[in-house]
Amino acid sequence: MNTEIDLEEINAAIEVLKDGGIILYPTDTVWGLGCDATNEDAVRRIYEIKQRSDSKSLITLVSDADMLGKYVKIIPETAINLIEVNDKPMTIIYPGAMNLASNVIAEDGTVGIRIPMSEWCVELVKRFRKPIVSTSANISGEETPAFYDEIPIEIIESADWVADPYLEEGATGEPSQIIKVGLRGEIAVLRQ
């Protein structure tokens, strides 16, 4: 994804995130509802907007492997290998989540984290200096909108800040693959 990095857009999004607000933004996959993944109240708002049970965990974005290490107790070597060879958007479910809002973490202590392939998203997370929730911009159970013009108006209106639709250029419009990795290197592909 080679969209030029628009720092004005990034800075505007960061101000909203710092205030515990909700952003609507394009990722390397589909448009996401996002918030500070360490802010329990902001995460609760995401569940309310999506009308989704908070027993389901949420995917978060980090900027790189260094940031990942601050939110997962142990990064299995298998996960590092997957990240290094990956050529399409991939969310990895890690055991031993830490330093995140409790309502981002699954009941079994795991968390789904992706290092996005979008330069804009990486820059947003890097400058925010914390992970950002990335959940599809839809009501739970309804079809995932691939692009901005498919996002329901009630979702757009629920966000405190909405990215300029031109930023979706280069996004796949497809959800990421999801792979669960265990501490001993076990792998389960949950979504191709």
Secondary structure per residue as TSV (DSSP state, phi and psi in degrees):
chain	resnum	aa	ss	phi	psi
A	1	M	-	360.0	115.0
A	2	N	-	-109.5	21.8
A	3	T	-	-58.8	130.6
A	4	E	-	-57.7	138.9
A	5	I	-	-75.9	119.8
A	6	D	-	-99.5	99.6
A	7	L	H	-67.1	-28.2
A	8	E	H	-62.4	-44.9
A	9	E	H	-63.3	-45.1
A	10	I	H	-60.8	-47.1
A	11	N	H	-63.5	-38.2
A	12	A	H	-63.9	-43.5
A	13	A	H	-63.2	-42.0
A	14	I	H	-62.6	-40.3
A	15	E	H	-59.9	-41.7
A	16	V	H	-66.5	-44.1
A	17	L	H	-60.8	-43.1
A	18	K	H	-61.0	-32.1
A	19	D	T	-85.8	7.5
A	20	G	T	80.7	18.5
A	21	G	-	-86.7	174.6
A	22	I	-	-108.8	133.7
A	23	I	E	-114.1	152.4
A	24	L	E	-117.3	117.7
A	25	Y	E	-148.6	153.1
A	26	P	E	-82.7	139.8
A	27	T	-	-112.1	-165.7
A	28	D	S	-77.2	-5.3
A	29	T	S	-117.6	-87.8
A	30	V	S	-122.7	173.6
A	31	W	E	-67.2	141.6
A	32	G	E	-124.5	150.0
A	33	L	E	-89.4	132.9
A	34	G	E	-136.6	159.6
A	35	C	-	-160.8	175.6
A	36	D	B	-64.3	116.4
A	37	A	T	-72.5	-1.2
A	38	T	T	-105.3	0.3
A	39	N	-	-106.1	104.5
A	40	E	H	-59.9	-39.1
A	41	D	H	-66.3	-42.0
A	42	A	H	-63.9	-42.3
A	43	V	H	-62.8	-40.5
A	44	R	H	-58.6	-40.1
A	45	R	H	-61.1	-38.8
A	46	I	H	-60.2	-47.1
A	47	Y	H	-59.7	-40.6
A	48	E	H	-64.7	-45.1
A	49	I	H	-60.6	-43.2
A	50	K	H	-80.6	-8.8
A	51	Q	T	54.0	49.0
A	52	R	-	-120.2	144.4
A	53	S	-	-65.7	136.5
A	54	D	T	-80.2	8.0
A	55	S	T	-79.6	-13.5
A	56	K	S	-93.9	131.3
A	57	S	-	-77.2	169.5
A	58	L	-	-117.8	148.0
A	59	I	E	-75.6	142.0
A	60	T	E	-123.3	155.4
A	61	L	E	-109.0	137.6
A	62	V	-	-122.7	160.9
A	63	S	S	-82.3	-28.5
A	64	D	S	-166.4	178.8
A	65	A	H	-64.5	-31.6
A	66	D	H	-62.7	-45.3
A	67	M	H	-65.7	-39.5
A	68	L	H	-53.6	-42.9
A	69	G	T	-62.1	-17.0
A	70	K	T	-83.9	-12.1
A	71	Y	T	-122.8	1.2
A	72	V	B	-133.7	129.7
A	73	K	S	-59.8	-47.0
A	74	I	-	-136.5	128.7
A	75	I	-	-95.2	109.7
A	76	P	-	-59.3	143.7
A	77	E	H	-57.0	-35.4
A	78	T	H	-57.4	-40.9
A	79	A	H	-64.9	-41.2
A	80	I	H	-60.9	-43.6
A	81	N	H	-61.9	-42.1
A	82	L	H	-62.6	-43.4
A	83	I	H	-61.2	-43.1
A	84	E	H	-65.8	-35.1
A	85	V	H	-98.7	-6.1
A	86	N	-	-64.0	136.3
A	87	D	-	-125.8	9.6
A	88	K	S	-145.7	161.5
A	89	P	-	-54.5	126.3
A	90	M	E	-138.4	124.6
A	91	T	E	-100.6	130.9
A	92	I	E	-110.6	133.2
A	93	I	E	-93.6	117.3
A	94	Y	E	-104.3	144.2
A	95	P	S	-78.2	160.9
A	96	G	S	70.9	45.6
A	97	A	B	-64.8	147.2
A	98	M	-	-152.9	160.7
A	99	N	S	61.3	24.1
A	100	L	S	-119.3	162.0
A	101	A	-	-57.1	138.0
A	102	S	T	-60.8	-27.7
A	103	N	T	-84.5	6.3
A	104	V	T	-93.8	-26.8
A	105	I	S	-87.1	137.5
A	106	A	-	-69.2	161.8
A	107	E	T	-58.2	-28.6
A	108	D	T	-87.6	8.6
A	109	G	S	85.1	7.5
A	110	T	-	-93.8	164.4
A	111	V	E	-147.4	141.5
A	112	G	E	-91.5	121.9
A	113	I	E	-130.6	139.4
A	114	R	E	-128.8	139.2
A	115	I	-	-94.6	109.2
A	116	P	-	-67.0	155.2
A	117	M	S	-95.0	4.3
A	118	S	-	-92.1	122.5
A	119	E	H	-59.4	-37.7
A	120	W	H	-62.8	-46.8
A	121	C	H	-63.5	-43.7
A	122	V	H	-59.4	-44.6
A	123	E	H	-65.2	-39.4
A	124	L	H	-59.5	-50.2
A	125	V	H	-66.5	-43.5
A	126	K	H	-59.0	-46.0
A	127	R	H	-72.2	-31.0
A	128	F	H	-71.8	-29.4
A	129	R	T	69.8	18.9
A	130	K	S	-147.5	159.5
A	131	P	-	-68.7	152.4
A	132	I	E	-121.3	133.6
A	133	V	E	-62.2	143.5
A	134	S	-	-139.2	96.1
A	135	T	E	-124.4	145.5
A	136	S	E	-55.1	145.9
A	137	A	S	-84.3	67.2
A	138	N	S	-152.0	166.4
A	139	I	-	-74.4	137.6
A	140	S	T	-52.9	132.1
A	141	G	T	92.8	-16.9
A	142	E	S	-89.7	165.8
A	143	E	-	-60.9	139.3
A	144	T	-	-75.2	122.8
A	145	P	-	-72.3	129.3
A	146	A	S	-77.0	-37.2
A	147	F	S	-135.3	167.4
A	148	Y	G	-52.6	-45.0
A	149	D	G	-69.3	-2.5
A	150	E	G	-102.7	-3.8
A	151	I	S	-76.0	129.7
A	152	P	-	-60.0	142.2
A	153	I	H	-59.3	-34.7
A	154	E	H	-65.8	-28.9
A	155	I	H	-72.8	-44.7
A	156	I	H	-59.4	-45.5
A	157	E	H	-70.1	-19.9
A	158	S	H	-80.1	-16.8
A	159	A	-	-81.9	146.9
A	160	D	S	-83.2	-19.4
A	161	W	E	-151.2	136.9
A	162	V	E	-123.2	126.5
A	163	A	-	-65.7	154.1
A	164	D	-	-65.1	127.8
A	165	P	G	-55.6	-22.8
A	166	Y	G	-63.1	-21.0
A	167	L	G	-69.3	-12.5
A	168	E	G	-76.1	-7.7
A	169	E	T	-54.0	125.9
A	170	G	T	95.9	-11.4
A	171	A	-	-68.9	150.9
A	172	T	-	-77.0	-28.5
A	173	G	S	76.5	5.5
A	174	E	S	-118.1	141.8
A	175	P	-	-61.8	156.4
A	176	S	-	-71.5	158.9
A	177	Q	E	-72.1	152.3
A	178	I	E	-124.9	125.8
A	179	I	E	-126.9	128.9
A	180	K	E	-98.0	128.9
A	181	V	E	-118.8	132.4
A	182	G	-	-95.9	167.7
A	183	L	T	-63.5	-26.7
A	184	R	T	-98.6	18.8
A	185	G	S	88.8	5.2
A	186	E	-	-66.2	144.3
A	187	I	E	-129.0	135.5
A	188	A	E	-131.6	124.5
A	189	V	E	-87.3	114.9
A	190	L	E	-94.4	-27.5
A	191	R	E	-150.4	126.3
A	192	Q	-	-78.9	360.0
